[in-house]
Amino acid sequence: MQECLNNVVKHSQAHSATVGLRWTADTLRLTISDDGRGFQTPDPTLLAAAGFGLGNIAQRARTLGGTATFDSEPGRGTRVIVEVRTARSRPSILADSQTQTFRKPSP
């Protein structure tokens, strides 16, 4: 999540970003989206080889037995979805879904 939010701040020129976390019976899903400038996503097989921060995100997800999906186009913002299967169910004190939107302060 930290790498994704760093990318929003450093590169996206976004006015807002939304972080969502959903925990189902066997999957934890993190979604980070922004309304920034977007980019042409590289071929997934080239991510790690090219040294992209996106490759680091994908590798970390794979290390946890999960996946990372990148959806972006120039002028349309970016959405990153990381899904990891979990061996235990959601603790009862946590809601099954949380979403928070952060907005850039007006000048």
Backbone hydrogen bonds, N-H to C=O, Kabsch-Sander energy under -0.5 kcal/mol:
donor,donor_aa,acceptor,acceptor_aa,energy
5,L,1,M,-2.6
6,N,2,Q,-2.6
7,N,3,E,-2.1
8,V,4,C,-2.0
9,V,5,L,-2.3
10,K,6,N,-3.0
11,H,7,N,-2.5
12,S,7,N,-1.1
12,S,8,V,-0.8
13,Q,8,V,-0.6
14,A,8,V,-0.6
17,A,102,F,-2.5
18,T,33,S,-3.0
19,V,100,Q,-2.9
20,G,31,T,-3.2
21,L,98,Q,-2.9
22,R,29,R,-2.8
23,W,96,D,-2.4
24,T,22,R,-0.6
24,T,27,T,-2.7
28,L,84,V,-3.1
29,R,22,R,-3.3
29,R,27,T,-0.5
30,L,82,V,-2.9
31,T,20,G,-2.8
32,I,80,V,-2.5
33,S,18,T,-2.4
34,D,78,T,-2.3
35,D,16,S,-1.7
37,R,12,S,-3.0
41,T,39,F,-0.7
41,T,72,S,-0.7
46,L,43,D,-2.3
47,L,43,D,-0.7
47,L,44,P,-0.6
50,A,46,L,-2.3
51,G,47,L,-0.5
51,G,48,A,-1.0
52,F,47,L,-1.5
55,G,52,F,-0.6
56,N,52,F,-1.1
57,I,53,G,-1.9
58,A,54,L,-2.5
59,Q,55,G,-2.5
60,R,56,N,-2.4
61,A,57,I,-2.1
62,R,58,A,-2.3
63,T,59,Q,-2.4
64,L,60,R,-1.3
65,G,62,R,-1.9
66,G,61,A,-3.3
67,T,83,E,-2.4
69,T,81,I,-2.8
71,D,79,R,-2.8
73,E,77,G,-1.1
75,G,37,R,-4.6
76,R,73,E,-2.4
77,G,36,G,-0.8
78,T,34,D,-0.9
79,R,71,D,-2.5
80,V,32,I,-2.9
81,I,69,T,-2.4
82,V,30,L,-2.8
83,E,67,T,-2.2
84,V,28,L,-2.5
86,T,26,D,-2.7
94,L,91,P,-1.9
98,Q,21,L,-2.5
100,Q,19,V,-2.5
102,F,17,A,-3.4
104,K,15,H,-3.9
